[in-house]
């Protein structure tokens, strides 16, 4: 039987992709660029036109070698074995070029997973600049219904810095965990027979408090970032999608399509549901590198960017969940500070999504991937070496 164009490109048929397998290989090579066909999604961009700019190929770099910590290999070899879909590189404000995997479409919005957290934090920064949100205030000021929940007594800044005490585990692969329940509520997983449907907000507010006080070590709890999405809606009076469009997308002069997954109540998955092109994500990195400026327009204040890139609590990080990733790192306003001498900072998502910025070399790198497993610690360390090597090559 002759293959369709779809199956010929991806090696499987569209009907093979389901809500139960869409985050696994090989299906993720397609689904991560077409999430809106699987999960209800709200459009953020002002139009659905493809980008009208043409970038140079990164071919001159693909044959270069570097040491990822497991011996020398070429850039192209690393990209292929790490299931990279898109790589975009900028230098001193200009695009150097892009790489696309054979089945990838550079004009298609790609799911960036937890990089969405960093985008949501930018919105919180904008509202802080507009004096509509005070991070020192308790969560209950903006969400009165959080009184008596695990978040009672926590500040918005503690939500931003992942220092809220919860009894929750990010068990990505455990179908019986609270994390699986959380994913069913966001409509990312199939609802199980006999389960009562729950909204994202209901699940978030039902999570129990942890043993320790708020303000302790860095603990990576994704529901906190969905909570932040609700907080910015309440503080601004705007829906998340409208806020992202008006405060970031339009002033950033983004050119591609963008969307965010929503639950049955229309609540945006602010912690991980944003899809956008690699080029537009690179523009976000450049904006942060330039102190909140996109061209001649300030999106967020230089004060907020400085706070984000310099005020992370190192002791909370060292006692926290990801100290193995960045030995001297820190975390502030949902952005990672590397602790490297070059001052590199990052936004990171599972399955291999990275926005890496080297301010010393004026380099911004976006790598969007469809890795089979959500978290691969050895590959993450190799990726960090890869970004440093690419920056040094330019």
Residue pairs with C-beta under 8 A, 6 or more apart in sequence:
4 13
6 13
6 14
7 13
9 102
9 103
10 26
10 29
10 30
10 103
11 26
12 26
12 27
14 30
16 27
17 27
17 30
17 31
17 38
18 190
19 38
19 39
19 188
19 189
19 190
20 189
20 190
21 27
22 28
22 31
22 38
23 31
23 188
23 351
23 374
24 372
25 83
25 370
25 371
25 372
28 351
28 370
28 372
29 83
29 85
29 101
29 103
29 104
29 370
30 103
31 37
31 38
32 85
32 110
32 111
32 351
32 368
32 370
33 85
33 104
33 105
33 108
33 109
33 110
33 111
33 275
34 108
35 41
35 111
35 259
35 261
35 273
35 275
36 259
36 261
36 275
39 186
39 187
39 188
39 261
39 273
40 187
40 261
40 262
40 263
40 264
41 259
41 260
41 261
41 262
41 273
41 275
42 241
42 259
42 260
42 262
42 266
42 268
43 241
43 257
43 258
43 259
44 241
44 244
44 245
44 249
44 258
44 259
44 260
44 274
45 245
45 249
45 254
45 256
45 257
45 258
45 259
46 245
46 249
46 250
48 257
49 257
50 107
50 256
50 257
51 106
51 107
51 255
51 256
51 277
51 279
52 255
53 95
53 255
53 279
55 88
55 95
55 97
55 98
55 106
55 279
56 95
56 96
56 97
56 98
57 97
57 98
57 99
58 75
58 87
58 89
58 96
58 97
58 98
58 99
59 97
61 75
61 89
61 97
61 390
61 393
62 74
62 75
62 76
62 79
62 99
63 74
63 75
63 76
64 74
64 75
64 393
65 72
65 73
65 74
65 75
66 72
66 73
66 75
66 78
66 385
66 386
66 389
66 390
66 393
67 385
67 389
68 78
68 382
68 385
68 386
69 381
69 382
69 385
70 382
75 386
75 390
78 84
78 382
78 386
79 87
79 99
79 101
80 101
82 352
82 369
82 371
82 379
82 382
82 383
83 101
83 352
83 369
83 370
83 371
83 372
84 99
84 101
84 352
84 367
84 368
84 369
85 100
85 101
85 103
85 104
85 110
85 368
85 369
85 370
86 98
86 99
86 100
86 101
86 104
86 106
86 110
86 277
86 278
86 366
86 367
86 368
87 98
87 99
87 278
87 365
87 366
87 367
87 368
88 95
88 97
88 98
88 278
88 279
88 281
88 282
88 365
88 366
89 95
89 96
89 97
89 98
89 282
89 363
89 364
89 365
89 366
89 390
89 394
90 96
90 282
90 285
90 286
90 363
90 364
90 365
91 361
91 362
91 363
91 394
92 362
93 286
93 290
93 362
95 279
95 282
96 394
98 106
98 278
98 279
100 106
104 110
106 277
106 278
106 279
107 256
107 257
107 277
108 257
108 277
109 256
109 257
109 258
109 259
109 275
109 276
109 277
110 275
110 276
110 277
110 278
110 353
110 368
111 273
111 274
111 275
111 353
112 274
112 275
112 276
112 281
112 349
112 353
112 368
113 272
113 349
113 350
113 351
113 353
114 222
114 225
114 271
114 272
114 347
114 348
114 349
114 350
114 353
115 274
115 281
115 347
115 348
115 349
115 353
115 355
116 225
116 260
116 269
116 270
116 271
116 272
116 273
116 274
116 349
117 222
117 225
117 228
117 270
117 271
117 272
117 334
117 347
118 284
118 334
118 335
118 347
118 355
119 244
119 248
119 274
119 284
119 347
120 225
120 228
120 229
120 232
120 240
120 270
120 271
120 334
121 160
121 228
121 308
121 333
121 334
121 335
122 247
122 248
122 284
122 299
122 300
123 232
123 236
123 240
123 243
123 244
123 247
123 248
124 133
124 135
124 156
124 160
124 228
124 231
124 232
124 333
125 300
125 301
125 304
125 305
125 308
125 333
126 247
126 248
126 299
126 300
127 133
127 232
127 235
127 236
128 134
128 135
128 304
129 300
129 301
129 303
129 304
132 235
132 236
133 142
133 156
133 231
133 232
133 235
133 236
134 141
134 156
135 155
135 156
135 157
135 160
136 155
136 156
136 157
137 155
137 156
138 152
138 153
138 154
138 155
138 156
139 146
139 151
139 152
139 154
139 155
139 156
139 159
139 227
139 231
140 146
140 147
140 151
140 152
142 156
142 231
142 234
142 235
143 151
143 227
143 230
143 231
143 234
145 205
146 152
146 205
149 205
149 206
149 207
149 209
150 164
150 165
150 166
150 167
150 207
150 208
150 209
150 210
151 159
151 164
151 205
151 227
153 214
154 164
154 165
154 214
155 214
155 215
156 228
156 231
158 164
158 214
158 215
159 224
159 227
159 228
159 231
160 228
160 332
160 333
160 334
161 218
161 312
161 313
161 316
161 331
161 332
161 333
161 334
162 218
162 219
162 220
162 221
162 224
162 320
162 331
162 334
163 214
163 215
163 216
163 217
163 218
163 219
163 313
163 316
164 214
164 219
164 221
164 224
165 209
165 210
165 211
165 212
165 213
165 214
165 216
165 219
166 207
166 208
166 209
166 210
166 219
166 221
166 223
166 224
167 207
167 208
167 209
167 210
167 211
168 178
168 179
168 207
168 208
168 210
168 221
168 223
169 177
169 178
169 179
170 179
170 220
170 221
170 222
171 177
171 178
171 179
171 180
172 179
172 350
172 374
172 375
173 373
173 374
174 180
178 207
180 189
181 198
181 203
182 200
182 203
182 204
182 222
182 223
183 189
184 190
184 191
184 192
184 195
184 198
185 198
185 199
185 200
185 202
185 203
185 263
186 200
186 226
186 261
186 263
186 269
186 273
187 261
187 262
187 263
187 264
188 261
188 269
191 197
197 264
199 263
199 264
199 265
199 267
200 226
200 263
200 265
200 267
200 269
201 230
201 263
201 265
201 267
203 223
204 223
204 226
204 227
204 230
207 223
210 219
216 316
216 319
217 316
217 319
217 320
217 321
218 313
218 316
218 317
218 319
218 320
218 321
218 322
218 331
219 320
219 321
220 320
220 321
220 322
222 271
222 272
223 271
224 271
225 270
225 271
225 272
225 334
226 267
226 269
226 270
226 271
228 270
228 271
228 334
229 240
229 267
229 268
229 269
229 270
229 271
230 267
230 270
232 240
232 243
232 270
233 239
233 240
233 243
236 243
238 246
239 266
239 268
240 260
240 267
240 268
240 270
241 260
241 268
244 258
244 260
244 274
247 299
248 254
248 284
248 299
249 258
251 294
251 297
251 299
252 280
252 283
252 284
252 287
252 294
252 299
253 283
253 294
253 295
254 276
254 280
254 283
255 277
255 279
255 280
256 276
256 277
256 279
256 280
257 275
257 276
257 277
258 274
258 275
258 276
258 277
258 280
259 274
259 275
260 268
260 269
260 270
260 273
260 274
260 275
261 268
261 269
261 273
262 268
262 269
262 273
263 269
272 349
272 350
278 366
278 367
278 368
279 366
281 355
281 366
281 368
282 355
282 364
282 365
282 366
283 294
284 347
284 355
285 347
285 355
285 356
285 357
285 364
285 365
285 366
286 294
286 364
287 293
287 294
287 299
287 300
288 305
288 308
288 309
288 335
288 345
288 357
289 357
289 359
289 362
289 364
291 302
291 305
291 306
292 298
292 299
292 300
292 301
292 302
292 304
292 305
293 299
293 302
304 333
307 332
307 333
308 332
308 333
308 335
309 332
309 335
309 337
309 343
309 345
310 332
310 337
311 332
312 329
312 330
312 331
312 332
312 337
313 330
313 331
313 332
314 328
314 329
314 330
314 339
316 330
316 331
317 323
317 326
317 329
317 330
317 331
320 331
322 329
322 331
323 329
324 377
325 377
325 380
325 381
326 336
326 337
326 338
326 339
327 339
328 338
328 339
328 340
329 336
329 337
329 338
329 339
330 336
330 337
330 339
331 337
334 347
335 345
335 346
335 347
336 345
336 346
336 347
336 348
337 343
337 345
338 344
338 345
338 346
338 384
340 388
341 360
342 358
342 359
342 360
342 361
342 391
343 358
343 359
343 360
344 356
344 357
344 358
344 359
344 360
344 387
344 388
345 357
345 359
346 354
346 355
346 356
346 357
347 354
347 355
348 354
348 355
350 374
350 375
351 369
351 370
351 371
351 373
351 374
352 367
352 368
352 369
352 370
352 371
352 376
352 379
352 383
353 367
353 368
353 369
354 365
354 366
354 367
354 368
354 383
354 387
355 364
355 365
355 366
356 364
356 365
356 366
356 367
356 384
356 387
357 363
357 364
357 365
358 364
358 365
358 387
358 388
358 391
361 391
361 392
361 394
363 390
363 391
363 394
365 387
365 390
365 391
367 383
367 387
371 379
